[in-house]
């Protein structure tokens, strides 16, 4: 018995419906994937631009000839009355800081990213010569700032608070990243207006000489060759 024409049309429409639904689903899936991919590409691009901007804005402070001359003029000076509150809130005087040993003072500008970069290298020197020299950092902030810096960077030695720049001025430090090596009697035996691979090696040699021990191999990988300093103090 032949099928009526209106039933054929109905069957034809109903047979096309699943295919139309499938096509719509495929198109929707492809469209969502393209949009998601585009969103991810935009996010990656924005992240890359952000990193590039951050690097571009990070200014490198090269040590000037004037700073080198001023640092050399500090050699052999004997400093006294060195005292400040530590990151634990306790006062640290020279006899406690030194205990008869040489002391390395590391100067820190609060909020300076350069000091954050330098700090791990000072930790290497401190570990290498521990027992023959002592270390102390000096930050241009209060005790809370000293504590925050010590905790954030896991500093293994006292961080002295110097909000009035008393110690900073006494040493003639102009920027974060300055380093001073004092003998047990307070005489300056080494003074650097910044950091470099050669400067860290020189620090190690001078520590060894003061401690009457052999120089130890120091890992300076990652440290720059030119002498660079940190952000300037607001003196």
C-alpha positions as CSV (number, residue, x, y, z in Angstrom):
1,X,0.0,0.0,0.0
2,X,1.6,3.3,-1.0
3,X,2.5,5.8,1.8
4,X,0.5,9.1,1.6
5,X,2.5,12.1,0.5
6,X,1.9,14.1,3.7
7,X,3.4,11.2,5.8
8,X,6.5,11.1,3.5
9,X,7.1,14.8,4.2
10,X,6.6,14.2,8.0
11,X,9.1,11.4,7.9
12,X,11.6,13.4,5.9
13,X,11.4,16.3,8.4
14,X,11.7,14.0,11.4
15,X,14.7,12.2,9.9
16,X,16.5,15.5,9.4
17,X,16.0,16.7,13.0
18,X,18.7,14.6,14.7
19,X,21.2,15.7,12.0
20,X,20.3,19.4,12.5
21,X,20.7,19.0,16.3
22,X,24.1,17.3,15.8
23,X,25.3,20.0,13.5
24,X,24.2,22.7,16.0
25,X,26.0,20.9,18.8
26,X,29.2,20.6,16.8
27,X,29.1,24.2,15.8
28,X,28.5,25.3,19.4
29,X,31.4,23.1,20.6
30,X,33.8,24.4,18.0
31,X,32.8,28.0,18.8
32,X,33.3,27.5,22.5
33,X,36.7,26.0,21.9
34,X,37.8,28.8,19.7
35,X,36.6,31.4,22.2
36,X,38.3,29.6,25.1
37,X,41.5,29.3,23.1
38,X,41.3,33.0,22.2
39,X,40.8,33.9,25.9
40,X,43.8,31.8,26.9
41,X,45.9,33.5,24.3
42,X,44.8,36.9,25.5
43,X,45.6,35.9,29.1
44,X,49.0,34.6,28.1
45,X,49.8,37.7,26.1
46,X,48.7,40.0,29.0
47,X,50.9,38.0,31.4
48,X,53.9,38.2,29.1
49,X,53.4,42.0,28.7
50,X,53.1,42.3,32.5
51,X,56.4,40.5,33.0
52,X,58.1,42.5,30.2
53,X,56.9,45.8,31.8
54,X,58.1,44.6,35.2
55,X,61.6,43.8,33.8
56,X,61.7,47.1,31.9
57,X,60.8,49.1,35.1
58,X,63.4,47.4,37.2
59,X,66.2,49.9,37.0
60,X,69.8,48.7,37.3
61,X,72.0,51.0,39.4
62,X,75.6,50.9,38.3
63,X,78.2,52.0,40.8
64,X,79.7,55.4,39.8
65,X,83.4,56.3,40.0
66,X,82.6,58.8,42.7
67,X,81.0,56.1,44.8
68,X,84.2,53.9,44.4
69,X,86.4,56.8,45.5
70,X,84.2,57.5,48.5
71,X,84.2,53.8,49.5
72,X,88.0,53.6,49.2
73,X,88.3,56.6,51.5
74,X,86.4,54.6,54.2
75,X,89.1,52.0,54.5
76,X,91.0,51.7,57.8
77,X,88.6,53.9,59.6
78,X,87.7,52.7,63.1
79,X,84.0,53.0,63.9
80,X,82.7,53.0,67.5
81,X,79.3,53.1,69.3
82,X,77.6,50.9,66.8
83,X,74.2,50.1,68.3
84,X,70.7,49.5,67.0
85,X,67.5,47.5,67.7
86,X,67.4,44.1,66.0
87,X,64.5,42.5,64.2
88,X,63.7,40.8,67.5
89,X,63.3,44.1,69.3
90,X,66.5,43.6,71.4
91,X,69.3,46.2,71.3
92,X,72.5,45.0,69.7
93,X,75.7,46.8,70.6
94,X,79.1,46.2,69.0
95,X,80.4,43.8,71.6
96,X,77.4,41.5,71.0
97,X,77.5,41.9,67.3
98,X,81.2,41.1,67.0
99,X,82.0,38.9,70.1
100,X,85.7,39.5,69.1
101,X,85.1,38.4,65.5
102,X,85.0,40.3,62.2
103,X,81.6,41.5,61.1
104,X,80.1,42.0,57.7
105,X,77.4,44.7,57.5
106,X,74.9,44.5,54.6
107,X,72.9,47.6,53.9
108,X,69.3,47.3,52.9
109,X,66.9,49.8,51.4
110,X,63.4,48.9,52.5
111,X,61.3,47.8,49.5
112,X,64.3,47.7,47.1
113,X,64.1,44.7,44.8
114,X,67.9,44.9,44.3
115,X,68.4,43.9,48.0
116,X,66.1,40.9,47.5
117,X,68.3,39.8,44.6
118,X,71.5,40.3,46.5
119,X,70.5,38.7,49.8
120,X,70.9,35.0,48.8
121,X,74.6,35.7,47.8
122,X,75.3,37.1,51.3
123,X,73.8,33.9,52.7
124,X,76.3,31.9,50.7
125,X,79.2,33.8,52.1
126,X,77.8,33.6,55.6
127,X,77.4,29.8,55.4
128,X,80.8,29.4,53.9
129,X,82.7,31.3,56.6
130,X,80.3,30.7,59.6
131,X,82.4,30.6,62.8
132,X,85.0,32.9,61.4
133,X,82.9,36.0,60.8
134,X,79.6,37.4,61.8
135,X,77.0,39.1,59.7
136,X,74.4,41.8,60.3
137,X,72.0,43.6,57.9
138,X,71.1,47.3,58.4
139,X,67.7,48.4,57.0
140,X,66.4,51.9,56.8
141,X,63.1,51.0,58.6
142,X,61.8,50.3,62.0
143,X,61.8,47.1,63.9
144,X,58.6,45.9,62.1
145,X,60.3,46.5,58.7
146,X,63.5,44.7,60.0
147,X,61.4,41.7,61.1
148,X,59.4,41.5,57.9
149,X,62.6,41.5,55.8
150,X,64.2,38.9,58.0
151,X,61.2,36.6,57.8
152,X,60.5,37.1,54.1
153,X,64.0,36.2,53.1
154,X,64.9,33.8,55.9
155,X,67.9,36.0,56.9
156,X,70.2,33.9,59.1
157,X,71.7,36.9,61.0
158,X,70.4,39.9,62.8
159,X,68.6,42.7,60.8
160,X,69.2,46.0,62.5
161,X,66.5,48.7,62.3
162,X,67.9,52.1,61.4
163,X,64.9,54.4,60.7
164,X,66.9,57.5,61.4
165,X,69.8,56.5,59.2
166,X,72.3,56.8,62.1
167,X,74.3,53.7,61.1
168,X,73.8,54.3,57.4
169,X,75.3,57.8,57.7
170,X,78.1,56.6,60.0
171,X,79.2,54.1,57.3
172,X,78.6,56.5,54.5
173,X,76.3,54.1,52.7
174,X,74.4,55.7,49.9
175,X,72.4,52.8,48.5
176,X,71.1,49.4,49.5
177,X,73.6,46.8,48.6
178,X,76.6,48.5,50.2
179,X,78.8,46.0,52.1
180,X,81.3,46.7,54.9
181,X,83.7,44.3,56.6
182,X,85.0,45.3,60.0
183,X,87.7,43.7,62.0
184,X,87.1,42.7,65.6
185,X,88.3,46.1,66.8
186,X,85.9,48.0,64.6
187,X,88.4,48.9,61.8
188,X,87.0,48.9,58.3
189,X,88.9,46.2,56.4
190,X,86.7,46.2,53.3
191,X,84.1,48.4,51.8
192,X,82.1,47.9,48.7
193,X,79.4,50.3,47.3
194,X,77.6,47.4,45.6
195,X,77.8,43.8,44.6
196,X,79.5,41.8,41.8
197,X,81.0,38.4,41.4
198,X,84.5,39.8,41.9
199,X,83.4,41.8,44.9
200,X,82.0,38.7,46.6
201,X,85.2,36.8,46.0
202,X,87.1,39.8,47.4
203,X,84.9,39.7,50.5
204,X,85.6,36.0,51.0
205,X,89.4,36.6,50.6
206,X,89.4,39.4,53.2
207,X,87.3,37.3,55.6
208,X,89.8,34.4,55.3
209,X,92.7,36.7,55.9
210,X,91.2,38.2,59.0
211,X,90.3,34.8,60.3
212,X,93.7,33.4,59.4
213,X,92.1,30.6,57.5
214,X,92.3,29.5,53.9
215,X,90.1,31.1,51.3
216,X,87.1,28.8,50.5
217,X,85.6,28.3,47.0
218,X,82.6,30.6,46.7
219,X,79.7,29.9,44.3
220,X,78.9,33.3,42.6
221,X,76.8,31.8,39.8
222,X,74.0,34.2,39.0
223,X,75.8,37.3,40.3
224,X,76.6,40.0,37.7
225,X,80.1,40.9,36.6
226,X,79.7,44.7,36.7
227,X,79.5,46.3,40.1
228,X,75.9,47.2,40.7
229,X,74.2,48.8,43.7
230,X,70.7,49.0,45.1
231,X,68.1,51.8,45.4
232,X,69.4,55.0,47.0
233,X,68.6,55.8,50.6
234,X,66.6,59.0,51.2
235,X,69.3,60.8,53.2
